[in-house]
Amino acid sequence: MKTLCKAVCLGTLVAMSSGCVMQSQIVSPRLAKQPPIAPASPRVVAQDVDIGAAQGSENTSGMDGFKVVTWNTEHFAYPSNAGCKPRTSEDIAAIKAYIAGLGASVIALQEVASREALRLVFPESDWTLVLSARADSPAYECRESGFTSTQQKVAFAIKKGISILQVQQNAQLGLQKIGLRFGLAVTVDTPLGPTDILNVHLKSGCFVDDYATSDKAACQTLAQQVPVLEEWLAAHQTLGVPYMVLGDFNHRLASENNYLASRLTSDEYGIDIATQALRGCHPRYPEPIDHILLGGMQSTLIAASAHVHRYKNMDEEAMLSDHCAVSLFLK
């Protein structure tokens, strides 16, 4: 795109092939009851920015449109043979081929250990990488394998040539609790104009219809994260720009009687769950928990493009991750 790229990263460095966006502000974690930092209007020009940093080569992704993807990569670590899902060089080659087949413009990633892990499959000559600034949490012993865990953070891989207008860390989703993931938001130039995209990986373990009435500890944690998410959505309703929330919700939003889904799609928020009609790819877990929520846009045609990208080998032990990538086109 010809739009002059200006990117800012709060609390972290965004390394790029032709330069580096320097740290300008650190967002301190706050309690979930407090509203998260409302993103500035995409029209505000960020300061202290290397304005050529994210230009890179011409964007050739998404030949049929601007494709946005969410993918939980399942314990993706560096070195690749570390952590709860060690991978071989053949696995890394297969993941690279899978990513190429996605044809994505923007990929929101979950369960990424580090920038070094991202570089294994996203060369910075082709992608701008943005990683959560959450501090590392203590390691633990992986179930079954006995290996030592690596970090689980959210990240973005954004095709070079796409203008990044803003980056914001959402520490509030972490609830100041060890191990919970931060949110990460970027504002990028899309065919719809500047579009805010929030990447989330919510608390696991609350697989009930109504999180608000459950006495499960995981549901009580999710109940604290939901107001943070709703504050972000409410703030965006007043901005007049397209916005998306995507990632691993660890919650069955596609279920017919899901309370959170009914809240988000109510008149109060007016969100469209674009992935609601999809089925999960995992052979043992058909109820999807990876979703893409749309707001501030004409979503009917966009939602119709939602798609699950299955692996060549869908045997459970051969899957590249226990989640498949989910995508849609913005056009």
N, C-alpha and C positions, 0 to 999 in steps of 0.2 A: 504494500500500500504506500501511497505517496505521503500520507500524514506523517509529519515529523514526530518521531518517537521520543517521548519523555517518560522515564520510569523512575520510580523511587521505591526503595525497599526499606521498611521500618524494622529496625532491630537486627538486620542481617545484611550481608553483601550478596548482590546478585551478579555472579560472574558471567561475563559474556565474551564472545570471541574477539570483539574489537574494543573492549573496554570494560569498565566496572562501574556499577552504580553504587555510590558511597552511602554509608549509613548516615541518616539524617535525624532519626528520632527513634527512641525505644518505647514501645507500648507496654506499660506495666500491667500485669494480671490484675483483674478486679473480681469481686464477688459476682455471681451470676445474677443476683437481684438488681445489680446496677446495669443500666443500659450500656451495650457495647458502643465503641467509638463509631459514630455514624460516618460513613465514607464521604469524603469531600466530593463536590460535584466534579465529574470528569473534565469539566471545562477549566478547572483550576490548574494552572501550570505549576508543576513541581519544581522546587529549587534544588541547587547542588546536584545537578544531573549531568552526566555525560550524554548529550542529546544524540550522539551517533551510536550509542552502545547497542541498541536493540535492532538497528536497521538490518544488518546482515545481508544475506542474499535474497533474491526475489522469492516470495512465498509461493510455493507450488503445491501446497497441500489442499485437500478437499476440492478436487477438480469439478465436482458437481455443486459446490457451495462451500460454506464455512462450517467445517465439522468440529463439534465439541464432543469430547470423550471423557468419561470417568472410568477409572480402572484401579481396583485394589490389587496391588501386585504381590501380596502375601509375603511378608517378611523379606523384602528385597534388600540385600545387604552387600557391603563391600568389606573384605573380599567376597566374591560370589559364593564361595563354599562355606561361608560362616552363617551363624544364626539358626533359626528354627526351620528354615527351608533351604538347605544348602543346594547350590546349583552348579552343574558342570559347564564346561565351555560349550558343549552341545546345547544345553538349555539356554545359555545366553544368546547363542546364534539363533535359536528358535524364537526367542523373545524379540530380538531385533527384526526378524522377518515378520512376526506378528504385528509389531508396531508399524512397520512399513505398510502392511496391508490395511491398517486402519485408515490411512490417508487423512490423518487428523491435522487440524489447525491448532487446537488447544487440547492438551490432555491434563486432566486433574487426576492426580495419583494419591493413593493412600498406602500406608505401610512401607514407606521408604526410609531407609536407615540414615542416609547421608547424601551429600552432593557427589561424593566419589561413587556411590552406588548408581546414581542417576547417569553418571558419565559412562558407565559400562554399556548402556544401550541408547543414550541420547547424546550423540556427539555435539559439542558446543559450537561447532561450525554450522550446524543445522538447527539447533534448538537454543532458546533462552531458558535457563533453569531457575526456578524460584522455589525456595525451600522454607518450610516452617521454622520460625526462630525459637521454638520451644526448647527449653533446656533438656539435656539427656536425662532419662529416668533410669533407676537402678535396673540391672539385668536380672533375669530369672531363668530357671531351668525350663526348657521347652518341654511340652507334653510329649510323651512317648519316646522321643529321640534322645532326651537327656542333654542335648546341646545347650549352649548359653545363648540367650536371646540377644537380638540387636534392637535398635530403636525403631519405633513406629511413628513416622511423621507424615504430614500431608505435603504435597509439592505440586508444582505446575511445570510442564514442559510445553513451551510455546514456540511454534515454528518461527524461525528467523524471517524477518520481513513484516511481521505483524507488530503494529505499534502498541506498546504497553504504556498506558497513561498513568497508572497508579498501582501500587502494591500496598496491601494492609494486612498486618497480622491481627487475628482476632483471638487474643489470649483468654477472653472471657469464657469461651467454650471449654477451656481447661479447668474452670472452677477452682483454680488454685489447688488441684488435687494431683498427686504424682501419678503419672501414667496416662491421664486423659489427654486427648489430642487438642491442640489449638485449631481454630479455623484459619484459612488463608484466602484472601480475596485479591483479585486483580481486576483492573479496568482495562479492557483491550478494545481496539477498533475492530468492529465487525460490520457486515453488510447492513445491520440495523443501526449503526452508529456506535458511539462509546457504550460498552456493555459491561456491567459489573458481574463478576462470577465469583461466588463464594464456594470454596472447597471444604467439605466437612467429613469427619470420621467420628460419629457419635458413639456413646457408650454401648458396648456389646452386652447381650444377655437379656434384653427386655423384649421378648418375642410374644407379646400378648396384645390383645385388641385395644385395651385401655390401660396405658401406662400410668395414668393418674390415680387409678384405684388399686394398683398392685402394691403389695408389700415387699416385693422383691427388691433387693438392694440396687440392682442394676436399673430397675425402673425408677426408683427414687432419684438416682443420679441423672437419668435421662430427663426426669421431670424438672431438674434444675437447669439442664441445658436448653430445654424447649423455650423458656422465656428469652434467652439470649438470641436464639434463632428468630423468634417472633419479633423482637426489637429490631433486628437487622432488616427483616422484611417490612416492618412498619415504616422504618426510616426511608426505605427505598420507594415506597408508594408516593412519597412527597417529592421525589427527585425528578420524576418525569423521564427516566431513562430505562432502557431494557435491563433486566437483571435475571440471574440464575443462581440457584443453589443446587449443588450436585455433589455426589460422593457416596460413601458407605454410611447409610443412616442406621444400620444395625437394627432396623425396625421394619415391620411388614406393612408398608404404606399402601400396598396394592390390595390388602385384605378388605373385604367388603365392609366390615364393621370397625375398621381401624379408627380410633378416636383422633389421633394426631392428624391423619389424612383429612378427616372431616373438618378439623379446625383450620388447617392450612388452606383448604379449598372453599371455606366459607366466605361470605361477602366481606368479612373483616379484612382478609388478606387477599382474596381473589387469585390465589396461586393455582396454576395448572400443573398437575403431576404428569409430566409428559410420558413417563415410563410406566404408568399405572397398568396398562394392558399387557406388558411384557411378562414373560416367565423367566425365572432364574435358570442359569445353565448348569448348576451343580446337580449331579445325579441324585443326591440325597436331600437337597434343599431347593425345591422348585419355587418356593415363595421368594420373590426378589427383595433384596435389601439395598441394592445399588440403584439410586434414583436420580432423576434430573427434574428440578422444579423450575417453572418459568413464570416470570412476571413482567408487566410493563411492555408486553408485545402481543401481536396477534398470533396466538399459540396453536391454533387448530392444525394448520398445515405443517408447522414445525414439529408438533407432537407426532404427526403421522409418519415422520421420518425416523422415529426412535427405533433402535436396533440393538440386539445383543450379538456380539462377535464371538462365536464359538471357536474352540481350538480344533486343529486338525485331528487330534487324538483326544476324545472326551472321556477316556477311561480315567477314573478318579486319580489314580496314582501317576498318570502321565500328564495331567493338566498343568499348564504353565503357572497357574495360580488357582486358588480355590474360588476365585471370582473371575468372570469374563468381563471384558470391556463393554460398556454401553455407550451409544453415541446418538447424536441427532444433528441435523443440519440447520443452521441459521441462514435464512434467505428471505 
